[in-house]
Amino acid sequence: MEKSWVNSAEREGSDLPLRLTGPGTQQERLSRALREAIRDRRLAAGTTLPPYRSLAADLGLARSTVSNAYSELVAEGWLTARQGSGTRVAARPEPASPAATRARPIPGVEPMKHDLRPGRTDPATFPRSAWLASARRAFAAAPRDAFGPGDPRGTIELREAVASYVSRTRAVRASAENVVVCAGFGHGLRLLFGGVLRGPLAVEAYGLSQHWSFLAEAGVATLPMDIDDDGARVDDVAPSARSMLLTPAHQFPTGGPLLPSRRTAAVEWARSVGGVVIEDDYDGEFRYDRRPIGALQAMDPEHVVYIGSVSKSLSPAVRVGWMVLPSRLVDAVLNVKGDWEAWTPVPEQLILADMFDSGVYDRHVRRMRQRYRQRQQLLVSTLASKAPHIEYTGIAAGMHAVLRLPTGTESSTVEAARRSGLGLYGLSQFRHPQATMPHRDGVLVGYAVAAPHRFEPALDALIDALPTP
């Protein structure tokens, strides 16, 4: 007769099915079923097994049968038993998996020892305690309908908090009515070009290839504009462009802010063609050497789409962002967003709203700004003492700097870094494939992801990889 371990409505069960089949006594069948469950990882190492009485009642067995089976598996090393802590699945050596095999070092390729890649944060800086405290407060205060069907625009709590925050810190002209919550900048682009905006889209000649790739897949042509130390050359916009994508506060990746006269020209262009400027404010909170530069959106809220997120300030694992939209585009974006599938989870929205409202988010940003400022200063002093021939730009803000290299040395520098186990990106990696402006060799040095005790050794590895005078 076959028996299964199932949850019972009449008593506390265990929810892990055990099939007692095959030859032998009930004890032998139970022992065999437990071994199979452990071997198949349905019972993971450290899992606490049910007490004798509970499992015996679930399976219709005598308590002594369960007790003897447990004792047998303890003796064989499958289980461990300690007074007061119950019976647990023992830790066992894991067999090598195909993924683990693929992860082994490849001959001639050094594993990464140091990470100076840009656009990343140190996972250890995520404010876990503050997040948990905000979760408790947010869930305690949330009305019952907060966990109902919801609003495709996002929770009112987060939209109001975002509107207040970006108005205060970035001079954005926002209200909860024109804020739509999204899952980050990429998701925002998908919503805008999913039937709201028309292409082609003018973009900066250096930027993130992920954005260009998505747009190409969506059938949207991207037309590069030249850039210089004053940001994008908006007078270089192609005549066929109908929208423009800019990083005006801190051009990514070269680092300069958009010249005020070019800000004005960008907005006037959008008015003249009946289009919009999409403003990517990816690291607007992190400025060091001068007063914060306000958002471009404040110049004309009806012709600028402002998009922000917490991917740089908190973590890319928190998939929450926001769009501050011209009022005429709100309904169209919501139609593209649709029902349910493209919504950001409500719990994360409520938690983040509390972090904004309670000041926790501001305090975290201030801590990270100080951390990055110290690292920026250490980078500058290291270059001054060990590589004074290397010029750098983009240090007034953000989470990375650009080191300018002699012509023809970018590839060899990145390769030398790779051989020494240093993660480093060359500037050419961010160049639009259709860009026609002359390329200047350089590398990006991110100072956010390395753990505190790893940053100075990473800079030493960087110095070793840089070309000599």
N, C-alpha and C positions, 0 to 999 in steps of 0.2 A: 504493500500500500504506500502511495506517495503522499508526503506531507510537505507543506510549505510554511515558511516563517512569514507571517503577514501581520499587518496592523489590525487590531480588533477594536471595534467601537465599544466593547464592554470592558476592556482592560488596556493598560498601557502596552503598546507593542513596539516593534523595532524597525519596521519599514524596509528591511532588507530581505528579499526572498531567498530562502534556502530550500533547495529541493533534496529531500531525503530519499534517494533512489538507490537501486543497485543491490547487490547481495550483502549479507552480513547482518549483524545485530543493529538495533536502533542507535547504539553508541557509535558503532563503526560508520553507519550512514551519516550521523551528525558530524563526526570528526572529518570525514571525507568532504562533506559539503562546506565546512568551515575552511579547510585547506584550499579548496577550489576558489572560494570567495576571496581569500587572502592572496592567492596566486594571481587571480584575475584583477586584483586591486579594487574590487568592490568593497573590501574592507582594507582601508589604508593603514599604514603604520601609525600607531598611536591611538587608533579608534578604540573607545571603551565598549566592551561587549555587554549585553544585558545581564542582569543578575540571573542566577540559576532559576529562581522562582518564575521570573517574567518569561524567560525563554522556554522553560518547561511548559508553562501554561499556554504560550502561543502555539507550541508544536504538539501539545497533548502528550508530553513525555514525562517520565518520572524525574524528579529533581536530581536523583543520584545519577541518572543517565547523562544529564547535562554536566554535572559536576565532574564525573569521570572523563567525559570528552574534553572538557577544559584542561583537566590535569594532564591528560595525554599530550595535548598540543603544547602545553607549557614545557613538558619534559622534552619535546621534540624541537623546541625553540620557535614555534609559530606564535606563541602567546607569552605574555609576562603577567605575573600576578604579584601584587604587593598589598599588604594589609592596609585597609583604609582607602585605597585608590582603585580597587576593582581589578578586573582582568582586561588587558589591553592587547592589541595586535603588536607584535614585536617588530622592531626595525630589521629589515633584511636587505642585503646587497641588491641594488637595482641592476638588471641586465643592460648592457649597452644597447641603446636604441639607434635606429638609422639617423635620427636627428643629432644624437650625441656624436655619432661617428662623423657626420658632416662637419660638426663644430670643432673637430680636432685641428690643430695647426697644420697648415699646408706647407710643405717644404719650400723655403725661399720667401715665405710671406710671414712677417713678424706679427704676433698678436698685438693688439692695441694696449699700450701701457699708460698712455697719457691722452687726454681728450681736450683739444682746443677748438672743436668744431662749433660754429655759431648756431644760434637759434635753438639752443638746448638749455635746460635748467638742471641743476643738481637735484635729483629726487629727494635727497635727504633734507632739503630746505622746505619741503611741503609742510605747512603748519597744521600738523595732525591734531594737536590738542585744541587749537582754536577752531578747526573744522568740526570736531566732535562737540565742542561747547555750543557752536552756532547751530549744529543739527538739533541738539536738545532743545534750545530755545525756540528754534523755528518750528519744530514739530509740535511743541507744546502750545504754541500760539496759533498755529495754522487752523483755519476754520475747516469744518468737516468737508465742505465741497472742494477744498483744495486738492483732494485726491479723487475727485470725480472726473467727468469728461474733459474739463479744462478749456483753455482758450488757446487757439493756435498762435496768438501773438506772444504767448508766454504768460506766466503768472503775473498778476497785478503787483505783487510784492516786489518781484525782481525788476519789472519795467519801471516802477516808480523809483526804486533804489538806483538803477542804472541812470535814469534821467537826472536824478539829483547829483550823482557822482560825476558824470561826464560834464555836466553843466558847471560844477564847482571846480574840477581839476583840469578840464580840457577846453573850457569856454564854449562847449557845444550848446546849441540852442535846441533843447529837447524837452519833450513831455512824454508821459507814459503812452499817450495815444499814437505817437509816431515811432515808438520803440518796438521792434520785433525781435524776439529771442531766436538765436540760431545756435548751431553747434561749432561755430568758429568761422574764420574768414573764408575758408574754402567752401563751406556750406552756404555762406552768404552769397558767394559768386554763383553757386549752382542755382540758388533761388532767383537771383537777378536775371541770369541768362537762361532760365528755364521757361521764358515766355514773357518777361517784363521788359527787358532792354534789348535793343538791336545792336548787332555788330556792324562794322568792325570796331574793335576796342584799341585805343591808343595806350601803350604801356611803356614803362621806362626800359631803356636798352639793357639794363642790368636789373635782375629781380629773381623771383622764384620760378623755376621751371615747372613746378607742380601746377601752378596757376595757369601757365600757358598751355600745358598738356591737357588739363581738363577742358579749357576753352576750345582747344582744337578738336577734342573729341565731341564737343557739343556743337561743332560747326561754326564757332566764332573765331574769326581771324583776329590776330593780335599784331599791331603795327608799332614797332619800336620807335621811341623818341630818344635822341641823343641826351646824354647827361654830362654835367661837369661838376665842379666843386660847389655850385649853387643849386644843385638838384636838376630836375628834368628841364630840358629845353622845350617848353610848351609851345614855343613858336615853331617847333619842328613837327608839329602834329600833322599827320597825313590828312589830306582833304576829305577822304572817304570815311574817316573815323566818326562815330556817333556817340561814343562814351570814352572816358579817360580814366585810367587807374594810376593813382599816385601814392607815394609814401612821403608826404610833404614835411612831416616833423623830423624825419631821420631817414633819408633815402637808403633803401636796402638794395645792395649791401654796402655802397660806398660811404655812406654816413653823413653827408651834408644835408642841412635843412633847405627847403625850397625858398628861394629868394622872394621877398615880399612882392616885388613887381610881377614875378612869375605866378604867384598865388592869384593876384588880381587878374592876370591874363588867362589863367586856367578857368576861373569862374566866368569871365566874360565870354570865353570860347563856348562853354557849356550853354550859356544863355543864347548865344547866336545860332547854335545848331539845334537847340531844343533838346539837348542831351543832359547827361549828368557826369560829374566827377566822382569816382569811387575812391574814398579816402581810407587807406589801410593804416590805422594807428596802432601798429603792432607792438611798439615799446614806448609809447608816449610818456609813460610815468617815470622813465629813467633818464633824467637829465642831471648833469653834474656841474658844468662850468658856466652856466648862465641860467637866467630865469626861463621857466618852461615856455615853449612856443605853443600858442593856442591852436586849436583845430581849424583847418580850412573851412569846415562846415559852417562856422559862425558867419562867414562872409555872405553865404546865400543858402539857407537850409533847403530851398526848393530846387536847387541844382547840384547838391552834394549829398551823396550817400556816405554816411560815416559808419565804419565797421570796427569794432573792438572785441577783445576777448581776454580771457585770463590765462591763455596758454603760456605766455612769457612771465606773467607776474606770479601765478600760482603753480600751474602745471599743465602740460599738454594733455594729461590724463583727464582733466576736468573739461569735458567737451561742452563749454558754455561760452557763447559769444552774443553779441547784440548788433543790430542794425538800427541806426537812427535815420529814418527814411523821409524823403519829401512826402507831404501828406497825400499827394496825388498818386503815389506808388504803393501805399500801404495795402489797399485792397487787392491790387494785382499780385503783390508778393504773397499775401495770404492764400490767394487762389492757387498759386504754384505750390505753396507749402502743403496744402491739402489737409487731410484728416489723419492724424495719429502718426503715421510712419516717420515723418520728418520732424517730429517734435523732440525737444530736449527734455529729459526726465524731470519731473516736478520736484523730487527731493533735492536734487542739486541746485535747482533754481531757488528754492526756499532757503537753503543753507547759505548760498551766495548773497541773497538779499539781506540776510541777517548780518553777514560779515561786512557788507557795505554800511548798513544802518548803525551797527554797533561801533564802528571805527576800527574793527579788527583788521579789515582789509587795508586801510590806510597805514596802520602800524606795521603790517607785514611788508608793504611796499617800501616804507621808509627803511626798514631793516635791510631789505635786499638792495635798495639804492646805496646804502652805506657800504655794504659788502662789495658791490660791483665797483664803486668809486675807489675803494682800497685796492682792488685788483687792477683796475685801470692804472692807478698811480704806480703800482708795483711793476706793471708791464712797461710803463714809460721810463721808470728809473732803470730797469734792467736793460732796455734798449740803449739808454744813454750811456751806461757804463760798459756794456759788452758788445753792442752793435750800433755805434753812433752814426754809421753810414746809412742806416735804414730809416727812411721817412715813414711817418704814420699819419693816418687821418681818421676821422669819425669818432674821436674819443670824447667829444662833448656830451654824448648821450648814448643810450643803448647798452647792449650786452656784448659788443665785439668792436674790434678796431681793424682797420685795413693797413697792412704793411706794404708799401710800394717797393717793388724789386727792380733791379736792373733788367733791361729788355732781354728776353730769352732765358730767364732763370726761373720762371714760375714752375714749370713742369719738374725741373730737377730739384727744386726746393721741396715740392710736395712729395716727390719720390724719396728724397732723403729722409723726410719726416716719416713716411710710411715704413721705411726700412728700420728706423729706430723705434717704431711702435707708437708714433705720435699721430693722432687724428687731426688733420689739417686740410682745409679746403682752399683751392686756388680761386682767384677772382674770375677766371675764365669760365668756371663751372656755372656762373650766374649770368652769363652773357646770352642775350636773346639770339637765336640762330639766324635771324634776319638783320641783326644790327650791322650798321655800316661804319659807325664811328671807330676810330683807332682804338685798339686794345692796349691798356697799360698793365704790365705784369704786376701781380700782387697776391697776397694771401690774407685770409680772414682769420683773426685770432679771437675766438670766443672766450670770455672769462666768467661764464656762468656755470658750466656743467662740472668742472673739476672739483673734487672734494677739497676742503681747505688744506689738508696735508699733501695734496698732489699738485697744487697749482705751481709752486716754485719749481719742483722737479720738471713739470711740463714746460715751463719757461726755459729752463736749462736745455731741454731737448730741442726747443724751438731755436734757440741761439745756435746750437750745433748744426741745425739744418739750413740756416740762412746762408746765402752766398757771402763770401768774404769780399772786402774792398778790392 
